[in-house]
Amino acid sequence: QQQVKQSPQSLIVQKGGISIINCAYENTAFDYFPWYQQFPGKGPALLIAIRPDVSEKKEGRFTISFNKSAKQFSLHIMDSQPGDSATYFCAASSTSGTYKYIFGTGTRLKVLA
Amino acid sequence: ETGVTQSPTHLIKTRGQQVTLRCSSQSGHNTVSWYQQALGQGPQFIFQYYREEENGRGNFPPRFSGLQFPNYSSELNVNALELDDSALYLCASRKGIGYTFGSGTRLTVV
């Protein structure tokens, strides 16, 4: 019940295309869903996050879509650029209690120039 | 804000040894968590400290321990190192709702 399932494991997109990464969770107590971007040799950096009271959040080229009934959320990267090539992790947490993050297994994105 | 700083960046230890990893959090960030990230995997929660007290722990044995200090720095100690402890260890701190991660310490156990 603590798992967050992330897909696909890897993704190749042409420059200017849309990258879509999906995550699913089981624990209905989760109420905070961040996405992190990680470059090789670096720690994860927060991209965008959503709470379950909204179905979509957009920041620049990054959009989170959230489906509470399906317990799924996804990251859309519009106009993907070679600089977006990185590993992306979704996470989920409950803001009450320990507030630990449960991370997905990651998606390695490569954007072709 | 100076971010989250971890030291050292890389470390090689022998099986059975002990290691201490250090983290300096952003000023005012009174909650710090440590995560272990194995190669090709997502980070796994080790434990969390709030105002110098451990207030949450993941599925890690007691040989993983920590400390948090009043100056927003913290330590992760691992005793009796095993080969499977080889990983990237990440420190993350927060004041409000989102965590800021450091760049990690790459630990290799041989």
Interface residues (C-beta under 8 A of the other chain):
Chain A: Q6 Y32 P34 Y36 G41 K42 G43 P44 A45 L46 A49 F89 A91 T95 G97 T98 Y99 K100 Y101 I102 F103 G104 T105 G106
Chain B: V4 Q6 T31 S33 Y35 G40 Q41 G42 P43 Q44 F45 Q48 N55 G56 G58 L90 A92 I97 G98 Y99 T100 F101 G102 S103 G104
